[in-house]
Amino acid sequence: MKDNKKTATGTPRSRYTELKQMLDERRRAIQAEVQGKMRGVREEGTWGGKLNEVLDAVESAEADIQEDLEFALVQMKSETLNKINDALVRLEQGSYGNCYECGEEIAEKRLRALPFAVRCKECEEAREVAEQRERQLARRGTSGLFLDM
């Protein structure tokens, strides 16, 4: 039987507890990944671990690409971590799990897949369609400028 009592923020306690646990677990996992990667960089002195090796031009280029990819991945994980921290703040404030657009509850399945989602699936899809339409109109407007020349 589920506990239907509400928290101070008005969220049903069972949903609040489940969502908080999910966010905390995701945050811990990402923090561990980022910290592990940063620790590895400090120990090796470089992203690719090739500090003291002599590399030919191809190996050097491949090492540079690998370093760039690893750095980009750490940046993305850090950004995700910030979004999860923001989601935890919204959870404490009572606004987490509700769509910014329509105010309806975001499906738990969506929150598990994308824990920092701020819109329900329908509103997010509508926003994406509107953005795509705006980009297409902007491109048409830009291409029209060149026809006048």
ABEGO torsion letter per residue (X at the ends): XBBABBBAAGBBAAAAAAAAAAAAAAAAAAAAAAAAAAAAAAAAGBAAGAAABBBBAAAAAAAAAAAAAAAAAAAAAAAAAAAAAAAAAAAAAGABGBBAAAGBBBBAAAAAABAABABBAAAAAAAAAAAAAAAAAAAAAAAAAAAAX
